[in-house]
Amino acid sequence: MLSKEFLNDLQEFVDNNIGSLTFPMCKAMMYEESISYDTANQNEMETFIKNKKKPSFSFLLFKHIDRIGVNDSEVYKKAGIDRRHFSKIRSNADYHPSKNTAIALSMALELDHKETDRLIGSAGYTLTDSETFDLVIVFCLERKIYDLNDVNLALDYFSLKPLAGVVE
């Protein structure tokens, strides 16, 4: 179990480095006072997080949009996403999209396989060689098939859920 001191230090760390988020401590949690938490452990954890943390999905998405030089409405329309949904992504740096949304946005931006992997990876997803859905997406990426209707038709061929919109 974690000591109360550790959890307090963690709360203070998060508050100081991410913002004024609050994580209420579970009152029912049992604290084991025998576990010591020293500054060395905290510094080690801070360094680890600092060195390992990658850019967020929103950051990478808008970096691609800026690089390509298109406006938001072009991207969300091409991805089959409504304005309100896209606005949530725009206004919340920690927004976590569904895998389909992340892929649809990468298709709308006409990202290559490597760029798509990085963008969807920032949302916690990956394209694997063991899922038919993922293989269809990789096939389309490698052949530069970015039109959402064409991608959805390819998915429909295997009776898979479309990325967005309706297959005609």
N, C-alpha and C positions, 0 to 999 in steps of 0.2 A: 504494500500500500504506500501511497505517497503521503508525505508529511504535510501538515497544514502550512508550514513555512514554505515548502516547495510550491504548493498551489498558490499561495499569496504572492510569491516571487514571480511565478508564471503569469498571474493576473497583472501584476505591475509591469512586467516585460511587454505583454501584449498591449496594454494601455499606452505605454510610452512609445512603442514602435509602430503600431498599426492605427491607433486612434482611440477614441473613447468607447471601445466596445466593452460590454460587461458580460461576464460569464458567471452567473450566480453559482456559488459553491453549493454542492449537494450537502445538505445538513445531515443526512443519514449516513454519509460516508464515514467510515472508520479511519482514523488517522493513526498511523504508527509512528509515535514520537521517536522511536529508536533510529529511524532512518535519518541520517543527516544530509542536508543539502547545502553545499558550500558554494562559494563564488566561483571556484574553478569549474564546477559542473555547469553553472549558468553561462559562463563565458564560452565554454566549449560548445554548448547548445546554440548560443547566439552566433558563433562563428560558423557552425555547421549549417544553420538555416541561411545565413547571409551568403555562404558560398554555393549552396545548392538551389536556392529559390530561383525559378525561371519567371519570365514575364507572364502576365495573366492573359487569358483568352482575349479580353477586350482590348488590351494594349496591343497585342499582335494583330488583331483584326483591323483596328484603326490605323496601325502602321502600314499595313498592306493597302488599305483604302487610300491613304495619303500618297503612298509610293506610286500607285497606279494612276491616281489623279481623277478618280470618279467621285460622284457625290453619293451620299448615303442612300437616297431614294432609288438610284440605279441599282445599287447592290441589293437592297432588301426586296425590291420587286423581282429582280432576276433570280433571287434565292427562294422566292415564293413565301416570304415572311411579311407579316403585316407591320405597318408603321409603329404601332404600340409595342409590339414585341421587340422590334429593333431599338426602339427608344429605351426599353429596359436594359438592353445590352449597352447602349451608349451611356446611360446615366449611372450604371452600377459597375464599377471596375472589377468587382468580385462576382459578377454574374456567371452562372454555370449553365451553359446551354445544353440541350440534349445532343446526342451524337448526330442525329439527323440534321439538326439546325447547324451544327458546326460544319458538317460536310456540305450542306447546301450553300453556306456562305463561302466556303473554299471553292466550290464550283462556280459560284457567281463571280468570284474574283479571278477565276481561271488560273488557280494556283497549280503548280506541278505537284508531283507525288511527294517530293521531299518537303515542300512548303506546306502542303496539306497535312502531312504527318506532324509537322511542328505546330501548326495552328490547332488541330484537333487534340494533339498531345497536351497543349496548354490547358485544355478543358478536361483532361484526364482520360482521353480515349486513344485508341490505336486502331489501325487497319491490320487485321490478321490474315494469315493464309488458311485459316481453318473455318472461316465463316463465308458462306456464299455471298451474303450481302456485301461484305468487305471486298471480296474478290471482284464483284461487279463494279464497285466504286474504283478499285485500282485499275481495272481494265479500262474504264472510261477515262481516268486520269492519264494513263499511259498513251491513250489514243487521242488525247485532247478533246474529248467529248464533254463539253461543259453545259450544253443546253439542258435545262432541268427536265423538259418533256422527254428528251431522248434518254436521259439517265433513268427517269421514272419508267419508261417503256422497257428498258433493259432489266430493271428490277422486277417489273410486272411479269416479264417473261419467265422468271423463276418464282413467281407468286410471292414476291417479297413486298414489304411495305414501302411506299414511295417516300422520297425525301420530303417533299412538300407539295401541296396542291393535289390535283386529281389527274390520274392518267386518262388521256382521251382515247 
